[in-house]
Each structure stands twice: as structure tokens, then as C-alpha cells.
Amino acid sequence: MNKFFVILLLLSTLLSCSDNNLIFNGSNLTEAQWDSHFELTSHKGETKTTKDFKGKVVAIFFGFASCPDICPTTMIELKNIKSQLGENSNQLEVVFISLDPERDTQEVLSKYMPSFNSSFIGLTGTIENIEKITQQFKVYRKKVIEGDSYTIDHSSGIYLLDKNGKIRVRHPYGSEIKLIVEDIEKLL
């Protein structure tokens, strides 16, 4: 009977070490099991899918290049987050997915992305591609006409994918950088 309890204790200890039981600072989306797969075009003209980032933690932010405030602020925060990871910074891939594929062409993103960090990847695609991925990630997106131009209203958050490409955590806009870094370190 004692062997049974020892085995049970050992199994429960091993299961509690599973990364599915991690406690995150952001919203834990592990159990939601949202579809993270995408196929979009990078600012360098390459087709990118979730599989291209396997083995790295991925921080995804949805925004648009002509955004006057939240998007550039978040990209600067992601630059700071990457630098705070120190020697582990190369294990974090930062991905910006455009919510404005009409204006955010490969050429526009090729100028926008390096202004934050040369390793950041900007992705765009057809409006159908973008609508599909926003549905997968539950991102609000609405084109708002303003005179002869328009803006994009959107929800703002940083999504963290684990090394296998699963969506694990969402941090809303305004989250403390320290807490995001801690969650990334847990996934590393």
C-alpha cells in the first residue's frame, strides 16, 4: 500500500511540473486552445507561418503603422521587453500583424519595423487573411472613415505563444513590462 502512495505522490509531483500548470501574470489562454496558425507575408517579402517560429516564444501585437499612439508605444515596450531578457533575447520573436493591409504594404512595413528593432517581423496579407486571424485571436478590428481617410479601431494586447506555437497568454495594453517579461521567462 505504501508503494501506491509513493507512486501517486510521484505522479502528482510530475504533473504539477507541467507547463500547462504555470501561473501567468497575464490572462492564461492555455485551456482556450485557440487556433494560432497563420500564413502571412513578412516585411521582407517572405511567407511566414506559425511553424516558422517553432522553438521560440513569440510575442504578437496587432496594430497598424499609421497609428498615432498605442501601436508605436507597444512596439517600444516590446523593444524594452526583448532587451530585458538579456542573453535569452534571441529566444523571443516579436511579430507585428497589420490590421490595415490596404496601407500597410510590404514596403511600408519594411520601413516601419526596423525603427523599433531590426529583428522584429512585420506581417500583412489580404483583408481575408487579416479577418481570419483576428477571429482566431479574438481581436476587435473596425475601419472607421474620417473624411477622406480612415483609421482602424482595434483592441490592444500582446499575445504570447509558447515554443510549440500555442497561444498561452494575453497581456492587455498598459500591462507592466516586468510582468510580461516574467511570463516570457516562464515560457522559455
VMD Tcl script that draws the C-alpha trace (Angstrom):
set ca {
  {0.00 0.00 0.00}
  {2.90 2.40 0.73}
  {4.23 1.86 -2.82}
  {0.87 3.01 -4.19}
  {1.07 6.29 -2.25}
  {4.69 6.84 -3.28}
  {3.78 6.33 -6.94}
  {0.73 8.58 -6.57}
  {2.87 11.28 -4.94}
  {5.48 10.97 -7.67}
  {2.86 11.25 -10.43}
  {1.20 14.26 -8.85}
  {4.60 15.95 -8.49}
  {5.43 15.32 -12.14}
  {2.04 16.59 -13.31}
  {2.37 19.75 -11.24}
  {5.65 20.49 -13.06}
  {3.86 20.54 -16.42}
  {3.96 23.93 -18.12}
  {0.17 23.69 -18.51}
  {0.01 24.48 -14.79}
  {2.07 27.66 -14.97}
  {0.62 30.68 -13.25}
  {0.87 33.71 -15.51}
  {0.59 37.41 -14.75}
  {-1.48 37.94 -17.91}
  {-4.68 36.15 -18.91}
  {-3.96 32.44 -19.26}
  {-5.40 31.28 -22.59}
  {-3.91 27.78 -22.49}
  {-7.20 25.98 -21.95}
  {-8.98 28.00 -24.64}
  {-6.85 26.23 -27.27}
  {-7.34 28.95 -29.88}
  {-6.02 28.29 -33.37}
  {-2.73 30.16 -33.77}
  {-1.96 29.10 -37.35}
  {-1.47 31.81 -39.94}
  {0.15 32.31 -43.31}
  {1.07 35.93 -43.97}
  {3.71 37.93 -45.84}
  {6.61 39.46 -43.92}
  {8.01 42.93 -44.41}
  {10.88 41.21 -46.24}
  {8.52 39.52 -48.71}
  {8.74 36.05 -47.17}
  {5.73 33.86 -46.46}
  {5.62 33.21 -42.71}
  {3.57 30.68 -40.77}
  {3.38 29.83 -37.09}
  {5.66 26.84 -37.80}
  {8.50 29.22 -38.77}
  {8.76 30.29 -35.12}
  {8.78 26.83 -33.54}
  {11.34 26.64 -30.75}
  {10.95 30.32 -29.82}
  {8.48 32.19 -27.66}
  {6.52 34.60 -29.84}
  {5.06 37.95 -28.77}
  {2.35 39.03 -31.23}
  {0.88 42.51 -31.38}
  {-1.91 43.53 -33.78}
  {-1.81 47.13 -34.94}
  {-1.25 49.43 -37.91}
  {1.71 51.52 -39.00}
  {-0.10 54.88 -39.15}
  {-1.44 54.50 -35.60}
  {-0.54 57.68 -33.70}
  {-0.16 56.34 -30.17}
  {-0.94 52.84 -28.84}
  {0.81 50.88 -31.59}
  {4.19 52.67 -31.50}
  {4.06 52.75 -27.70}
  {3.53 48.99 -27.58}
  {6.30 48.36 -30.11}
  {8.71 50.40 -27.96}
  {7.60 48.36 -24.94}
  {8.29 45.15 -26.89}
  {11.77 46.51 -27.71}
  {12.35 47.09 -23.97}
  {10.97 43.64 -23.12}
  {13.34 41.98 -25.58}
  {16.33 43.87 -24.16}
  {15.37 42.94 -20.57}
  {15.62 39.25 -21.48}
  {19.38 39.67 -21.80}
  {21.09 36.55 -23.10}
  {17.66 34.96 -23.69}
  {16.52 37.77 -26.01}
  {17.27 35.67 -29.10}
  {14.65 33.16 -27.90}
  {11.86 35.75 -28.26}
  {10.40 36.54 -31.67}
  {8.39 39.76 -31.84}
  {5.71 39.80 -34.54}
  {3.58 42.79 -35.57}
  {0.46 41.81 -37.54}
  {-1.07 44.66 -39.51}
  {-4.76 45.34 -39.15}
  {-4.55 47.72 -42.12}
  {-3.47 45.62 -45.11}
  {-4.66 48.33 -47.55}
  {-1.98 50.78 -46.39}
  {0.50 48.52 -44.59}
  {2.17 47.08 -47.63}
  {5.44 45.17 -47.52}
  {7.23 48.41 -48.45}
  {5.60 50.39 -45.62}
  {6.31 47.66 -43.06}
  {9.92 47.32 -44.28}
  {10.47 50.93 -43.14}
  {8.31 50.70 -40.00}
  {9.68 47.54 -38.37}
  {13.42 48.40 -38.21}
  {12.58 51.69 -36.50}
  {11.86 49.58 -33.40}
  {14.23 46.61 -33.72}
  {15.85 45.02 -36.76}
  {14.82 41.54 -35.57}
  {11.10 42.36 -35.35}
  {8.90 40.88 -38.05}
  {6.01 42.76 -39.63}
  {3.28 40.69 -41.26}
  {0.49 41.60 -43.64}
  {-1.81 39.83 -46.04}
  {-5.13 40.09 -47.78}
  {-8.09 41.53 -45.92}
  {-9.46 37.96 -45.78}
  {-6.22 36.73 -44.14}
  {-6.38 39.52 -41.57}
  {-10.07 38.97 -40.81}
  {-9.39 35.26 -40.29}
  {-6.51 35.77 -37.86}
  {-8.37 38.47 -35.91}
  {-11.21 35.99 -35.42}
  {-8.77 33.32 -34.27}
  {-7.16 35.66 -31.72}
  {-10.45 37.38 -30.80}
  {-9.09 40.80 -31.82}
  {-11.58 43.61 -32.38}
  {-10.94 45.47 -35.67}
  {-13.08 48.13 -37.34}
  {-12.27 50.50 -40.16}
  {-13.54 53.99 -39.29}
  {-13.90 56.55 -42.08}
  {-12.66 60.04 -41.17}
  {-13.26 62.46 -44.04}
  {-11.07 61.44 -46.98}
  {-9.10 58.98 -44.85}
  {-9.71 56.34 -42.21}
  {-8.33 54.89 -39.02}
  {-8.55 51.43 -37.51}
  {-10.23 50.97 -34.14}
  {-8.86 47.82 -32.52}
  {-8.32 46.01 -29.27}
  {-4.76 46.16 -27.99}
  {-2.85 43.41 -26.31}
  {0.27 41.32 -26.51}
  {-0.25 37.62 -27.13}
  {2.42 35.15 -26.06}
  {2.83 31.86 -27.92}
  {4.91 29.07 -26.42}
  {7.75 27.31 -28.24}
  {5.23 24.96 -29.87}
  {3.13 27.80 -31.27}
  {0.24 27.51 -28.81}
  {-1.43 30.72 -27.64}
  {-0.76 30.81 -23.90}
  {-1.10 34.36 -22.52}
  {-2.61 37.75 -23.34}
  {-1.49 40.97 -21.72}
  {-3.78 43.98 -22.23}
  {-2.43 47.36 -23.24}
  {-0.85 49.06 -20.24}
  {0.43 45.90 -18.57}
  {3.65 46.31 -16.61}
  {6.68 45.35 -18.68}
  {8.12 43.46 -15.71}
  {5.06 41.17 -15.61}
  {5.25 40.45 -19.34}
  {8.96 39.64 -19.04}
  {8.21 37.24 -16.18}
  {5.61 35.40 -18.29}
  {8.01 35.15 -21.25}
  {10.69 33.73 -18.94}
  {8.22 31.09 -17.73}
  {7.62 30.04 -21.33}
  {11.34 29.94 -22.14}
}
mol new
graphics top color blue
foreach p $ca { graphics top sphere $p radius 0.5 }
foreach p [lrange $ca 0 end-1] q [lrange $ca 1 end] { graphics top cylinder $p $q radius 0.2 }
display resetview
